[in-house]
Structures are given as structure tokens and as C-alpha cells.
Amino acid sequence: MIQHARKRFLETHVWPKVQTPAQYVGGERNIIVKDHRSVAGKLCLGFPDAYTIGMSHHGLQVLYSQMNRRSDWAAERVFTPWPDMEALLRQHNVPLYSLETFTALSDFDVVGLSLQYEISSPNVLTMLYLGGIPLEAEQRTMADPLVIAGGPCCQNPEPMADYFDVMVTGDGEPSLPEICDLWLELKNKARDDQQSWLTGEAGRQQRREALAELAGRLDYAYVPRFYAPEYQDGRLVSLQRTREDVPATIAPSVIRDLDGLPLPVKPIVPYIECVHDRIAIEIMRGCPHQCRFCQSTVIKRPLRIREVETIVQGAIESYENTGFNEISVLSLSSSDYPHFEPLVRRLHEVFNPLGVNISVPSLRVNEQLRSLPELIGTARRRSLTLAPEVARDDMREQIRKRIKNEDLIEGCRAAFENGFEAVKLYFMCGLPGERPVDLDGIVDLAEQIATVGKEVNGRYARVTASVSNFVPKAHTPYQWNGMQRREYFQWAHKYLWSRRSIRSINIKCHNIETSLLEGVLSRGDRRTSKAIRLAWERGARMDGWTEHLDPQRWWQAIADAGLDVDQQVHQAYGLMDKLPWDHVNVKYGREFLEKEQNRATVQLAAMANAT
């Protein structure tokens, strides 16, 4: 049921006073609005970032479509408001609301948030606070919504564990409906048992028992309150269950048949320009490669694909329902899709007459790249984006990124011959065993590609080398390695710039403070939650946006929380050490990661001896 009075108040007193009010008004094409009186459960899907980011996230559209296909559930959306909107909501005592019916977050049965980026953690607290939900999970009663989290940040759930009732890794399509249904069953049972709604300490106890039953029945549902950390010499040494009826370790949620999962063929069309204004069609989940630095490769296993005609029909329906003029095929490595060439040719066959562009990101650098530029075309695309990650063959062998510079250069030559004008390359610095010669290789490779452009078109091609600062992430073979320190990254960035000699080459290095904070938040244990809370209380908002990030506020909060950054981020772990995320399982498990770490160590020693 739409909250008409709240909407009228917002129209009069709030929306006229904020920037880009269209992100707060709802009513977009293809939204689904249900009468709450006609459904059993109400779910609000949240994204802890701005509307323009959240509406570009394919997973949100998938889960929104999936839950709304059911007649017994209503799924709605909410995003983090910008500071001007937050101030007005606070001033007028208006709760953060869903875009479909303007319902306060506290009035939903379930609130599900997708955790995509560690730096956005304070946005979660903003949304809970404005939505009228107690920040700490322990303080909630049966009258409060179940607050669940999914997304890659849940691979190490501990830094945000205090604020969520349930955290899930793996695929959301099988887990979300099961959790929602079970919570509704437990909630209704609690109401029937008590003949009244419980609040206060009785309600908190009732909630604890309901959550224990949920955790015991769903092996992928991590309920942090039932796991107590123990520390020694500043590091986590154990995470003990506080009750025997919850699992000792947490399994990932996995959907086996991706092709049988309906595509969201009526995606919501935003009123305002978003980061990705296009149709996204997921063609494959998982990656056939095993790069040692890549968390997504590990957590998206096993490899699953959609059939060509499933993809094409989904694209046709999505186009008819939206009118977008671009379709993007989505996967971790699109050109590794086993039917890639037939798929792209079929999409061009259908959509070229309609003036719709086919976008193919995530291209693999291999011999196939030489034929790709002709295949994918240049309509509204003048730049080719590739991710060689490193520039020398021995370092690539160490990180298990098995590509060749020869293929990359010849692929770029084919791109220039087919009308492409620029190339963007993604690299990392700070990898284990990195040497000055590896940094030299980044600039050398960019210059080689720029020179190939001159050979083809008579002028140096524009080449952008985007260099990120490596953060060793949970559940990768490098999880035991420490992260490089600030001084190293400062030197490496300056060194890269000093080697540049061709003006058409641009070297863009990621912000060091942001990367270091990402290291703190992705590698921390449960004590990190205090630093997140302090940063939020002191004004941390929308820190994923560079213009809003205040690193000093974060470093002060981290110091005041008593965190040892050097120990948490920069010092390596031993293979026998307890890691903060060890209780979360991945396919192949820790044994596989240990083997890969050992192999990497041997290769690093060989590289050092060769040097």
C-alpha cells in the first residue's frame, strides 16, 4: 500500500530542496508495486551507495525480478541518500523509505543489502539508522526486520558482523527466497506463540532463538552473534560457536543451472543517467582460469553458462521492454564463453538493424584477441579495454595470468586497423615479488601499443595504463601475504611517471589512501566494526566517491578503535595461522589455496635467483 501522506510531504518539503530529486521519487518504467495487504512478506533490497551506482548493479535487478515473480512477496528498493537528502530526512523526522511504496525500512519483514565495496561500509549504518532499524543486530527484537547481507564483502564477514543478522556468500538466487520464507515462518510462529508482538528483552530473546533455528536449517546462513572471537598477541586465534545447533563453518550458496534461471527481461529504466545505462545479460558465471590474485575466480565457482538462444531471446525481450540502445554481455571473462563467436554474431544479426550496440567487456588476452576487434565492431566504441594485470611473462606465470604480450600487441593492432582509436590497460602494482623491472614493463608495454597505433594510423595511439594498488583478498592464494606499505606505493607511482616518454600515454594510479583503507576493511576481524562505527559517527558518508573521502577521519577512527594497521594489513600470515575468514568455505577449500600459495612462493624464489 503506497504511503500517500509521506509521498505528499516529500513532494512539498524535501524533493524540491535536494540535488537530482529524481533518484528519490520512484515511479520508473518497469517497477513493480504491490498492495502490501495482498502479500505474505515484504522485502526491501538495498544497495549501500548512490542510486546511480545501485541501479547499475545487475544483481539487484535479478533479485528484484525473481522475488516479484512470486505472488506472496513484494520486493522493493532503497539506496543510500546523498548528504543533502539525509540532512532533510533527519530534519523532518522522515524515515528512509522504499521507492515503490514509500514504506519505512523498519516496516519490512526483511531488508537485504548487497555489500560490493568495503569503503562503502558506513553507508550501511546510514541506511539502518535513517530507516529506523537498530544498528547493532543484538539490539533488535522480533518487531524489527531481518537484516541480511550478500555480495563479495561477505567473503570476510567479520568487519560488518555486528550490524547484520545473517550474512550469505555465494549465489543469491537460491538463498534469498529460502531465507525470506523461513524468516516469515519463524516470525509468524513467534507471534502465534506469544499472542502478541514481543519487544524489549523478551523480543530480543525470541529473535535469538529464531535466528538459531534459521542458522541450523540453512548451512549457508552465517549468523555472527553465535560465533565468539578470541584474540592473542593482537591477532585472532579462534572463532568459537556459542551454541551447538549452528554450523561450525559456513557453506556457499550455489545455483547449479544458470541457464534455467529466468533472466530479468523487464529491468527497471531509471529516470536519470546512471553509471551503466544499458541492458546487461549475464552469459556465464564463474571463470575457467585460476589467477592467484583474483577473489572473484574463487568465489564464483563452479563455471556455469547460458545457452546462446537463451541469451539472445532475453536480450530481445529486454530491448522491447526498455528501449536501451546498448546491450552488454556480462561475465568475469566474456571471451572465454565457449560459444562466444556464435553469440556475438547472432546478437549483431538481431540488433544491428535496430541500431543497438553490442558491448563486450571483460575480454581475455589470448590469440583470440587478434580476431575480436573485427567481430565486436566499433559502433559508439572507440576504445578497447584489456586487463593484462602485469607486463612481464615471468610475473604473469607467478600470478597464473597466462597471456602473452605478442597476442596483446597484435590484438591492439587489429583494433586500430578496425577503427579503434584508444586502448585502456588495467595493471596492478604491489604484487608479491614485484621488482622495478615489472614497473618498467608497464610503461614499455603501453609505449609499444602506442607505437603500433602510429604504424597503423600515422600517429601514436592514446593508451591509458590504469594501475591499481594490490590488496591481498580473502580466499585467494595471496591471502597470507601482507599488503605493501604507503611508502612503497608512493615510490612506485612516482617511478612509473618518471619512465613515461610518449605524450599520448596516460598513467592513472589509484588513490593510495583508498587502497590502504580497503586493506584494513577487507582483512580485518570483528574489532574492525568499531572503527567503521566511529568513522560513521564522525561523518563518513559516500566514501566510495573520492570527493567525499576524508582519509584522516578514517585513520583517526582506526587508531581510536585500537587497531594495529601494520599487523592487520602489512604483516604476512603463516600458513598455520588462523585467518579472520577461515569459517567461510569456498569451493576446493583452504587446502587448494595453500598449495597455490606454496607454488607461488617457489616461483618467487626462482624469479629472485634469476634476477
C-alpha positions as CSV (number, residue, x, y, z in Angstrom):
1,M,0.0,0.0,0.0
2,I,1.5,3.3,-1.0
3,Q,2.2,5.8,1.8
4,H,0.4,8.7,0.2
5,A,0.8,11.1,3.1
6,R,4.6,10.5,3.2
7,K,4.9,11.0,-0.5
8,R,2.9,14.3,-0.4
9,F,5.2,15.6,2.3
10,L,8.3,14.6,0.4
11,E,7.0,16.3,-2.7
12,T,6.4,19.5,-0.8
13,H,9.2,19.8,1.8
14,V,12.1,17.6,0.7
15,W,12.5,16.8,-3.0
16,P,12.5,20.4,-4.2
17,K,15.5,21.1,-1.9
18,V,17.9,18.3,-3.0
19,Q,20.1,17.7,-5.9
20,T,18.8,15.3,-8.5
21,P,15.5,14.6,-6.8
22,A,14.5,12.1,-9.5
23,Q,16.6,9.5,-7.7
24,Y,14.3,9.6,-4.7
25,V,10.8,9.7,-6.3
26,G,10.3,6.1,-7.6
27,G,7.8,5.6,-10.4
28,E,10.4,4.4,-13.0
29,R,9.4,2.3,-16.0
30,N,9.1,-1.5,-15.1
31,I,8.9,-1.0,-11.4
32,I,6.5,-3.4,-9.6
33,V,4.2,-2.0,-7.0
34,K,2.1,-4.5,-4.9
35,D,-0.5,-3.9,-2.3
36,H,1.1,-5.0,1.0
37,R,-2.3,-6.3,2.1
38,S,-2.2,-8.9,-0.7
39,V,1.2,-10.4,0.1
40,A,2.6,-12.6,2.9
41,G,6.0,-10.9,3.1
42,K,7.7,-7.6,2.3
43,L,11.3,-7.4,1.2
44,C,13.4,-4.3,0.7
45,L,16.5,-4.8,-1.5
46,G,19.1,-2.1,-0.6
47,F,22.3,-1.0,-2.1
48,P,24.6,0.9,0.2
49,D,25.6,3.5,-2.4
50,A,24.0,6.2,-4.6
51,Y,21.1,5.4,-6.8
52,T,23.2,5.8,-9.9
53,I,25.5,3.0,-8.7
54,G,22.9,0.7,-7.3
55,M,20.7,0.9,-10.3
56,S,23.6,-0.2,-12.5
57,H,24.2,-3.3,-10.5
58,H,22.9,-6.4,-12.3
59,G,22.4,-8.5,-9.2
60,L,19.8,-6.0,-7.8
61,Q,17.7,-6.3,-11.0
62,V,18.0,-10.1,-10.9
63,L,16.8,-10.5,-7.3
64,Y,14.1,-7.8,-7.6
65,S,12.7,-9.6,-10.7
66,Q,13.0,-13.0,-9.0
67,M,11.2,-12.1,-5.8
68,N,8.5,-10.1,-7.5
69,R,7.6,-13.0,-9.8
70,R,6.2,-14.6,-6.7
71,S,2.7,-13.6,-5.7
72,D,3.3,-13.9,-2.0
73,W,6.2,-11.5,-1.7
74,A,6.6,-7.8,-2.6
75,A,10.2,-6.7,-3.3
76,E,11.1,-3.0,-3.3
77,R,14.3,-0.9,-3.5
78,V,16.3,1.5,-1.4
79,F,19.6,3.3,-1.9
80,T,21.9,5.4,0.3
81,P,20.7,9.1,0.2
82,W,23.3,11.8,-0.5
83,P,24.2,14.0,2.5
84,D,21.7,16.8,1.5
85,M,18.8,14.3,1.4
86,E,20.0,12.7,4.7
87,A,20.0,16.1,6.4
88,L,16.4,16.8,5.3
89,L,15.2,13.3,6.3
90,R,16.7,13.9,9.8
91,Q,15.4,17.5,10.0
92,H,11.8,16.4,9.2
93,N,12.0,13.1,11.0
94,V,11.1,11.2,7.9
95,P,12.4,7.6,7.7
96,L,14.4,6.3,4.8
97,Y,11.8,4.7,2.5
98,S,11.4,2.3,-0.4
99,L,11.0,3.8,-3.8
100,E,8.0,1.6,-4.7
101,T,5.6,2.5,-1.9
102,F,7.5,5.0,0.3
103,T,7.4,2.5,3.2
104,A,9.9,2.9,6.0
105,L,12.6,0.3,6.1
106,S,11.6,-0.7,9.7
107,D,8.2,-1.8,8.3
108,F,9.6,-4.5,6.1
109,D,9.9,-8.1,7.1
110,V,13.3,-8.5,5.5
111,V,15.9,-5.9,4.4
112,G,18.7,-7.3,2.2
113,L,21.8,-5.3,1.4
114,S,24.5,-6.1,-1.2
115,L,28.0,-5.4,0.1
116,Q,30.1,-4.7,-3.0
117,Y,32.8,-2.3,-1.8
118,E,34.4,-2.2,1.7
119,I,34.8,1.6,1.7
120,S,31.0,1.9,1.5
121,S,30.6,0.2,4.9
122,P,29.4,3.4,6.7
123,N,26.6,3.7,4.2
124,V,25.1,0.6,5.7
125,L,24.9,2.4,9.1
126,T,23.3,5.5,7.4
127,M,20.6,3.4,5.9
128,L,19.8,1.4,9.0
129,Y,19.7,4.5,11.2
130,L,17.6,6.5,8.8
131,G,15.3,3.5,8.3
132,G,14.6,3.2,12.0
133,I,16.4,-0.1,12.5
134,P,18.7,-0.6,15.5
135,L,22.3,-0.5,14.2
136,E,23.6,-3.5,16.2
137,A,22.0,-6.8,15.4
138,E,22.0,-7.8,19.2
139,Q,19.6,-4.9,20.0
140,R,16.9,-5.9,17.5
141,T,13.7,-7.7,18.6
142,M,11.1,-9.7,16.6
143,A,9.4,-6.4,15.7
144,D,12.4,-5.4,13.6
145,P,13.2,-6.6,10.1
146,L,15.6,-9.4,9.4
147,V,18.8,-7.6,8.1
148,I,20.8,-9.8,5.7
149,A,23.9,-9.2,3.6
150,G,25.3,-10.7,0.5
151,G,27.9,-9.8,-2.0
152,P,31.7,-10.1,-2.2
153,C,32.4,-8.3,1.0
154,C,30.8,-11.2,2.8
155,Q,33.8,-13.3,1.9
156,N,35.2,-11.8,5.1
157,P,32.1,-11.0,7.0
158,E,33.7,-10.1,10.3
159,P,34.3,-6.3,9.9
160,M,30.5,-5.8,9.4
161,A,29.3,-8.8,11.6
162,D,27.9,-6.6,14.4
163,Y,25.4,-5.0,12.1
164,F,23.8,-7.9,10.3
165,D,21.6,-10.7,11.5
166,V,22.6,-13.0,8.6
167,M,25.4,-12.9,6.1
168,V,25.5,-15.1,3.0
169,T,28.2,-16.0,0.5
170,G,27.7,-17.4,-3.0
171,D,24.6,-17.0,-5.2
172,G,21.7,-15.0,-4.0
173,E,19.0,-16.6,-6.3
174,P,18.7,-19.8,-4.2
175,S,19.4,-18.3,-0.8
176,L,17.3,-15.2,-0.7
177,P,13.9,-16.8,-1.2
178,E,14.7,-19.6,1.3
179,I,15.8,-17.1,4.0
180,C,12.8,-14.9,3.4
181,D,10.3,-17.8,3.6
182,L,11.9,-19.3,6.7
183,W,12.1,-16.0,8.5
184,L,8.4,-15.3,7.8
185,E,7.6,-18.8,9.1
186,L,9.6,-18.1,12.3
187,K,8.2,-14.6,12.7
188,N,4.6,-15.9,12.4
189,K,5.4,-18.7,14.8
190,A,6.7,-16.2,17.4
191,R,3.6,-14.1,17.0
192,D,1.3,-17.1,17.5
193,D,3.2,-18.5,20.5
194,Q,3.0,-15.2,22.3
195,Q,-0.4,-14.0,21.2
196,S,1.2,-10.5,21.0
197,W,4.2,-8.9,19.4
198,L,7.3,-9.0,21.6
199,T,9.6,-6.1,22.1
200,G,12.2,-5.4,24.8
201,E,14.4,-8.1,26.2
202,A,11.7,-10.8,25.6
203,G,11.6,-9.8,21.9
204,R,15.4,-9.9,21.7
205,Q,15.5,-13.4,23.2
206,Q,12.7,-14.6,20.9
207,R,14.8,-13.2,18.0
208,R,17.9,-15.1,19.1
209,E,16.0,-18.4,19.1
210,A,14.5,-17.7,15.7
211,L,18.0,-16.9,14.3
212,A,19.5,-20.0,15.8
213,E,16.8,-22.1,14.1
214,L,17.5,-20.3,10.8
215,A,21.2,-20.9,11.1
216,G,20.7,-24.5,12.0
217,R,18.5,-25.2,9.0
218,L,20.4,-23.3,6.3
219,D,24.1,-24.2,6.1
220,Y,25.0,-21.0,4.1
221,A,23.4,-18.6,6.6
222,Y,26.1,-17.1,8.8
223,V,24.6,-15.6,12.0
224,P,27.6,-13.8,13.5
225,R,26.1,-13.4,17.0
226,F,26.6,-17.2,17.6
227,Y,30.4,-17.1,17.0
228,A,32.7,-15.6,19.6
229,P,36.2,-14.4,18.5
230,E,39.3,-15.0,20.7
231,Y,42.5,-13.0,20.4
232,Q,46.1,-13.5,21.4
233,D,49.0,-11.1,20.8
234,G,46.8,-8.8,18.8
235,R,45.5,-11.4,16.3
236,L,42.5,-13.7,16.1
237,V,43.3,-17.2,17.2
238,S,39.8,-18.8,17.2
239,L,36.2,-18.2,16.4
240,Q,34.1,-20.5,18.7
241,R,30.4,-21.3,18.4
242,T,28.4,-20.2,21.4
243,R,25.8,-22.9,20.8
244,E,26.0,-26.4,19.2
245,D,22.9,-26.1,17.0
246,V,24.6,-23.8,14.5
247,P,27.2,-24.9,11.9
248,A,30.9,-24.8,12.6
249,T,31.7,-23.5,9.2
250,I,29.6,-21.8,6.5
251,A,29.0,-23.2,3.0
252,P,28.4,-21.0,-0.1
253,S,25.0,-20.9,-1.7
254,V,25.3,-22.3,-5.2
255,I,22.8,-22.4,-8.1
256,R,23.6,-25.3,-10.5
257,D,21.5,-24.5,-13.5
258,L,22.2,-20.9,-14.6
259,D,20.5,-21.4,-18.0
260,G,17.3,-22.4,-16.3
261,L,17.2,-19.3,-14.1
262,P,15.0,-16.7,-15.7
263,L,16.7,-13.5,-16.9
264,P,15.3,-10.2,-15.7
265,V,13.8,-9.2,-19.0
266,K,11.9,-6.2,-17.6
267,P,14.8,-4.3,-15.9
268,I,13.9,-1.0,-14.3
269,V,14.7,2.0,-16.5
270,P,16.0,4.9,-14.3
271,Y,14.8,8.5,-14.7
272,I,18.3,9.8,-14.5
273,E,21.6,8.8,-16.1
274,C,23.4,6.0,-14.3
275,V,26.9,4.6,-14.5
276,H,25.6,1.8,-16.8
277,D,22.6,2.9,-18.9
278,R,22.2,-0.3,-20.9
279,I,20.8,-3.8,-20.8
280,A,23.1,-6.3,-19.1
281,I,22.8,-10.0,-19.9
282,E,24.8,-12.5,-17.8
283,I,26.1,-15.1,-20.2
284,M,28.4,-17.1,-17.8
285,R,29.0,-17.3,-14.1
286,G,32.5,-18.2,-12.9
287,C,35.8,-18.2,-14.7
288,P,37.8,-21.1,-16.2
289,H,41.1,-19.6,-15.1
290,Q,42.7,-19.6,-11.6
291,C,44.5,-16.3,-11.3
292,R,46.1,-16.2,-7.8
293,F,45.2,-12.5,-7.2
294,C,41.5,-12.8,-8.1
295,Q,38.9,-13.3,-5.5
296,S,36.0,-13.5,-8.0
297,T,37.6,-16.5,-9.7
298,V,37.4,-18.4,-6.4
299,I,34.1,-17.3,-5.0
300,K,32.1,-17.7,-8.3
301,R,33.0,-21.4,-8.8
302,P,31.8,-23.7,-10.4
303,L,31.7,-22.4,-14.0
304,R,28.1,-22.3,-15.4
305,I,26.9,-21.0,-18.7
306,R,23.7,-19.9,-20.5
307,E,22.9,-21.1,-24.0
308,V,23.1,-18.8,-27.0
309,E,19.4,-18.7,-27.7
310,T,18.6,-18.1,-24.0
311,I,20.8,-15.1,-24.1
312,V,19.5,-13.8,-27.4
313,Q,15.9,-14.2,-26.5
314,G,16.5,-12.5,-23.2
315,A,18.2,-9.6,-24.9
316,I,15.3,-9.2,-27.4
317,E,12.7,-9.1,-24.6
318,S,14.8,-6.7,-22.5
319,Y,15.2,-4.4,-25.5
320,E,11.4,-4.4,-26.2
321,N,10.7,-3.7,-22.5
322,T,13.3,-0.9,-22.2
323,G,14.4,0.7,-25.4
324,F,18.0,0.9,-24.3
325,N,20.4,1.2,-27.3
326,E,23.2,-0.9,-25.9
327,I,23.4,-4.5,-24.7
328,S,26.3,-5.7,-22.6
329,V,27.2,-9.3,-22.3
330,L,28.2,-9.9,-18.7
331,S,30.7,-12.3,-17.1
332,L,34.1,-12.4,-15.5
333,S,35.8,-13.2,-18.8
334,S,33.3,-12.8,-21.7
335,S,35.6,-14.0,-24.5
336,D,36.1,-17.3,-22.6
337,Y,32.4,-18.1,-23.0
338,P,32.5,-21.4,-25.0
339,H,30.1,-20.2,-27.7
340,F,31.4,-16.6,-27.8
341,E,31.8,-16.1,-31.6
342,P,28.4,-17.5,-32.5
343,L,26.8,-15.5,-29.7
344,V,28.3,-12.2,-30.8
345,R,27.5,-12.8,-34.5
346,R,23.9,-13.7,-33.5
347,L,23.5,-10.6,-31.4
348,H,24.8,-8.4,-34.2
349,E,22.5,-10.1,-36.7
350,V,19.5,-9.3,-34.5
351,F,20.4,-5.9,-33.2
352,N,22.5,-4.1,-35.9
353,P,19.3,-3.4,-37.9
354,L,17.8,-1.8,-34.8
355,G,20.8,0.5,-34.2
356,V,21.6,-1.3,-30.9
357,N,25.3,-1.6,-29.9
358,I,26.7,-4.8,-28.5
359,S,29.2,-4.2,-25.7
360,V,31.7,-6.9,-24.8
361,P,33.7,-6.0,-21.7
362,S,36.0,-8.4,-19.8
363,L,38.0,-9.5,-22.9
364,R,40.6,-12.2,-22.4
365,V,44.1,-11.5,-23.8
366,N,44.9,-14.6,-25.9
367,E,45.3,-15.5,-29.5
368,Q,41.5,-15.0,-30.0
369,L,42.0,-11.3,-29.3
370,R,43.5,-10.9,-32.8
371,S,40.1,-11.6,-34.4
372,L,37.9,-9.9,-31.8
373,P,38.0,-6.2,-33.0
374,E,36.5,-7.1,-36.3
375,L,33.9,-9.3,-34.6
376,I,32.8,-6.8,-32.0
377,G,32.8,-3.7,-34.2
378,T,33.3,0.0,-33.2
379,A,29.7,1.4,-33.1
380,R,29.8,4.0,-30.4
381,R,33.1,2.3,-29.2
382,R,36.4,3.8,-30.0
383,S,38.4,2.3,-27.1
384,L,39.4,-1.2,-26.4
385,T,39.7,-2.2,-22.7
386,L,42.0,-5.1,-21.6
387,A,43.4,-6.4,-18.3
388,P,47.0,-7.8,-18.7
389,E,47.4,-7.1,-14.9
390,V,51.2,-7.3,-15.2
391,A,53.6,-6.7,-18.1
392,R,56.3,-9.4,-17.9
393,D,55.9,-13.1,-18.7
394,D,57.7,-14.4,-15.5
395,M,55.5,-12.3,-13.3
396,R,52.4,-13.5,-15.2
397,E,53.4,-17.1,-14.6
398,Q,53.7,-16.3,-10.9
399,I,50.2,-14.8,-10.7
400,R,48.8,-17.5,-13.1
401,K,47.6,-15.0,-15.7
402,R,48.6,-17.0,-18.7
403,I,48.7,-14.4,-21.5
404,K,51.4,-13.3,-24.0
405,N,52.4,-9.7,-24.9
406,E,52.6,-10.9,-28.5
407,D,48.8,-11.7,-28.5
408,L,48.0,-8.4,-26.7
409,I,50.0,-6.3,-29.1
410,E,48.7,-8.0,-32.2
411,G,45.1,-7.7,-30.9
412,C,45.6,-4.0,-30.4
413,R,47.0,-3.8,-34.0
414,A,43.8,-5.4,-35.2
415,A,41.8,-3.0,-33.2
416,F,43.5,0.0,-34.7
417,E,43.0,-1.5,-38.2
418,N,39.3,-1.8,-37.4
419,G,38.7,1.8,-36.3
420,F,39.6,1.7,-32.6
421,E,41.5,4.8,-31.5
422,A,42.5,4.1,-27.9
423,V,43.4,1.3,-25.6
424,K,42.9,1.1,-21.8
425,L,45.0,-1.3,-19.9
426,Y,44.5,-2.5,-16.3
427,F,47.6,-3.3,-14.2
428,M,48.4,-3.9,-10.6
429,C,51.4,-2.8,-8.6
430,G,52.5,-4.1,-5.2
431,L,52.1,-7.8,-6.1
432,P,54.2,-10.3,-4.1
433,G,57.7,-10.3,-5.5
434,E,57.3,-7.2,-7.7
435,R,60.6,-5.7,-9.0
436,P,61.4,-2.4,-10.7
437,V,61.6,-4.2,-14.0
438,D,58.0,-5.2,-13.6
439,L,57.1,-1.5,-13.3
440,D,59.3,-0.8,-16.3
441,G,57.3,-3.3,-18.2
442,I,54.0,-1.4,-17.7
443,V,55.4,1.7,-19.4
444,D,57.2,-0.3,-22.0
445,L,54.1,-2.2,-23.0
446,A,52.0,1.0,-23.1
447,E,54.6,2.6,-25.4
448,Q,54.7,-0.5,-27.7
449,I,50.9,-0.3,-28.1
450,A,51.0,3.4,-28.7
451,T,53.7,2.9,-31.4
452,V,51.6,0.2,-33.1
453,G,48.9,2.8,-33.4
454,K,51.3,5.1,-35.1
455,E,52.3,2.3,-37.5
456,V,48.7,1.8,-38.5
457,N,47.2,5.3,-38.4
458,G,50.3,7.6,-38.6
459,R,50.0,8.9,-35.0
460,Y,50.6,7.5,-31.6
461,A,47.5,5.8,-30.2
462,R,46.1,7.0,-26.9
463,V,46.9,4.5,-24.3
464,T,45.8,4.7,-20.6
465,A,47.6,2.5,-18.1
466,S,45.3,2.3,-15.1
467,V,47.4,1.0,-12.2
468,S,45.7,-0.3,-9.0
469,N,47.3,-1.0,-5.7
470,F,47.2,-4.7,-4.9
471,V,45.2,-5.7,-1.8
472,P,45.5,-9.4,-0.9
473,K,41.9,-10.5,-0.5
474,A,40.3,-13.3,1.4
475,H,40.0,-16.8,-0.2
476,T,42.8,-16.2,-2.7
477,P,46.2,-17.9,-2.7
478,Y,47.7,-14.5,-1.7
479,Q,45.5,-14.1,1.4
480,W,48.5,-15.0,3.6
481,N,50.7,-12.2,2.1
482,G,50.9,-8.7,3.6
483,M,50.0,-5.6,1.6
484,Q,52.7,-3.2,0.5
485,R,53.1,-0.1,2.6
486,R,52.2,3.5,1.7
487,E,55.9,4.4,1.1
488,Y,56.2,1.7,-1.5
489,F,53.2,2.7,-3.5
490,Q,54.3,6.4,-3.4
491,W,57.6,5.4,-4.8
492,A,56.1,3.1,-7.4
493,H,53.7,5.7,-8.7
494,K,56.4,8.3,-9.0
495,Y,58.7,5.8,-10.7
496,L,56.0,4.9,-13.3
497,W,55.6,8.6,-14.2
498,S,59.3,9.1,-14.4
499,R,59.5,6.4,-17.1
500,R,56.8,7.8,-19.4
501,S,58.2,9.4,-22.6
502,I,55.3,9.4,-25.1
503,R,52.7,12.1,-24.5
504,S,49.7,10.1,-25.7
505,I,50.3,7.7,-22.8
506,N,48.5,8.4,-19.6
507,I,49.3,6.6,-16.4
508,K,46.5,6.7,-13.8
509,C,47.4,5.3,-10.4
510,H,44.7,4.6,-7.9
511,N,44.5,6.6,-4.7
512,I,46.8,5.1,-2.2
513,E,44.8,6.1,0.9
514,T,41.7,4.4,-0.5
515,S,43.6,1.2,-1.3
516,L,45.1,1.1,2.2
517,L,41.7,1.6,3.8
518,E,40.4,-1.2,1.6
519,G,43.2,-3.3,3.0
520,V,42.1,-2.5,6.6
521,L,38.4,-3.2,5.9
522,S,38.9,-6.4,3.8
523,R,41.5,-8.1,6.0
524,G,40.2,-7.2,9.4
525,D,38.5,-9.2,12.2
526,R,35.4,-8.2,14.2
527,R,37.2,-5.5,16.0
528,T,37.2,-3.5,12.8
529,S,33.5,-2.8,13.2
530,K,34.3,-0.3,16.0
531,A,36.4,1.7,13.6
532,I,33.6,1.7,11.0
533,R,31.1,2.9,13.6
534,L,33.5,5.7,14.8
535,A,34.1,6.8,11.2
536,W,30.4,6.9,10.5
537,E,29.6,8.8,13.7
538,R,32.2,11.4,12.7
539,G,30.7,12.0,9.3
540,A,31.9,9.3,6.9
541,R,29.4,9.3,4.1
542,M,29.7,8.1,0.4
543,D,33.4,7.4,0.8
544,G,33.5,5.4,-2.4
545,W,33.3,8.8,-4.1
546,T,36.7,10.4,-4.0
547,E,35.4,13.9,-3.3
548,H,33.7,12.7,-0.1
549,L,36.5,10.6,1.3
550,D,38.4,12.1,4.2
551,P,41.3,9.6,4.9
552,Q,42.4,11.3,8.1
553,R,38.9,10.8,9.6
554,W,39.3,7.1,8.9
555,W,42.9,6.8,10.2
556,Q,41.9,8.6,13.4
557,A,38.9,6.3,13.9
558,I,41.1,3.2,13.2
559,A,43.6,4.4,15.8
560,D,40.9,5.2,18.4
561,A,39.4,1.7,17.8
562,G,42.8,0.3,18.8
563,L,43.5,-1.4,15.6
564,D,47.1,-2.3,14.7
565,V,47.2,-1.5,11.0
566,D,50.7,-2.9,10.5
567,Q,49.7,-6.2,11.9
568,Q,46.3,-6.3,10.3
569,V,47.3,-5.2,6.8
570,H,51.0,-5.3,6.2
571,Q,52.4,-8.3,8.1
572,A,52.1,-11.7,6.4
573,Y,50.3,-14.7,8.0
574,G,51.8,-18.1,8.3
575,L,50.1,-21.0,6.6
576,M,49.2,-22.4,10.1
577,D,47.7,-19.1,11.3
578,K,44.0,-18.6,11.9
579,L,42.6,-16.1,9.4
580,P,39.6,-14.0,10.2
581,W,37.6,-15.5,7.4
582,D,38.5,-19.2,7.8
583,H,35.0,-20.2,8.9
584,V,33.6,-19.2,5.5
585,N,34.1,-22.0,3.0
586,V,34.8,-21.8,-0.8
587,K,34.9,-24.5,-3.5
588,Y,38.1,-26.5,-3.3
589,G,38.7,-25.1,0.1
590,R,41.8,-23.8,2.0
591,E,43.9,-26.9,1.1
592,F,43.8,-25.8,-2.6
593,L,44.7,-22.2,-1.7
594,E,47.7,-23.4,0.5
595,K,49.0,-25.4,-2.5
596,E,48.8,-22.4,-4.8
597,Q,50.5,-20.2,-2.2
598,N,53.3,-22.7,-1.9
599,R,53.7,-22.9,-5.6
600,A,53.8,-19.1,-5.8
601,T,56.5,-19.0,-3.1
602,V,58.7,-21.4,-5.1
603,Q,58.2,-19.3,-8.3
604,L,59.0,-16.1,-6.5
605,A,62.3,-17.6,-5.2
606,A,63.2,-18.7,-8.7
607,M,62.5,-15.2,-10.0
608,A,64.6,-13.7,-7.3
609,N,67.5,-16.0,-8.1
610,A,67.2,-15.3,-11.8
611,T,67.4,-11.5,-11.1
